Amino acid sequence: MFGFLLLGEQLAGDMAARQAALAPVPKLGRFLQTQARQEAFHAVVFQGVIHWLAPRGVRTPRHPSMERYRGLMESALARGDLAESLLALQVLLEAMGDVVLEAIDAGIERRNLGFRRLRHVLRQQEQMHHAFGVHQLDSLVSTSDAHRVQLQGQARNYLEVIDAMFAELEGLFLDFDEDPSDYRHAFRRRLPVWLAPA
């Protein structure tokens, strides 16, 4: 699970840095540069957790869906489509990451394993990135039906890949006696109203 989160943080850090280069105004660019640094820090934390749990090393399985997600985002950024990249990273991927982190956080708390301040910082930053993306796109779709329809269409591709991510993690959820559908429902509840699938 931490290997999956590590890949997600590495993807988020890479993409936020590239988004910053496309930002049309300095304030937006600064936020995205800060996010890129925070995501890099999160990746270091998860790498440390993996080493702590498995000091002799662990074979992290490939996650084809994460690679596909990266490909979709790289294509959007290559076209200069900042709005699509905000949808993919800040709105969708950050929402999924927060769902998984929330469950891990609850498990750590139940077992009284500590790291409360660090856990709080990680989740607070992830939620801030998500809220930022939602705010940016809410403003866009509120002024243009065409943008809303376009983003809804683009979202279908990413939501399909996120569903594949959940499918790849299903075995892990079952190992922890958790219902994978609970995670899917929690993810959908985090989506903005104009984007939530029917």
PyMOL commands that set and color helices and strands:
alter all, ss='L'
color gray80, all
select helices_A, chain A and resi 2-22+26-53+64-78+82-110+116-143+145-175+180-189
alter helices_A, ss='H'
color red, helices_A
deselect
rebuild
show_as cartoon
